[in-house]
Amino acid sequence: MRIFGWQVCPEIDQWYEQQAAERDRKKREELLHKIQKKMYDEAYVAPMWELGFLCASGPRVAVSGLGMIPLHAYSAPYEDVQLKT
């Protein structure tokens, strides 16, 4: 099995191929720990986080609470939301 990614490290690729062919469980475990340590030490991962706010107002809403509080992603304050008459 080959894992493709944008980051290339020949040393890790070599260790991965070695562990794939290794029959001794202890040696395979050591190789996997070496891969994990190298990736952790050299920060080959970058955690990404994107908030997906689903905010909407329907046709019966006269004044929505969206955007009433600067940098607040939700509809607030609810007391100020007004419906059409």
Protein Blocks (a to p, Z undefined) as FASTA:
>chain_A
ZZddfbdcfklmmmmmmmmmpmblklmmmmmmmmmmmmmmnopaccdddddddddddfkl
mbdcehkaghiabdcdfklpccdZZ
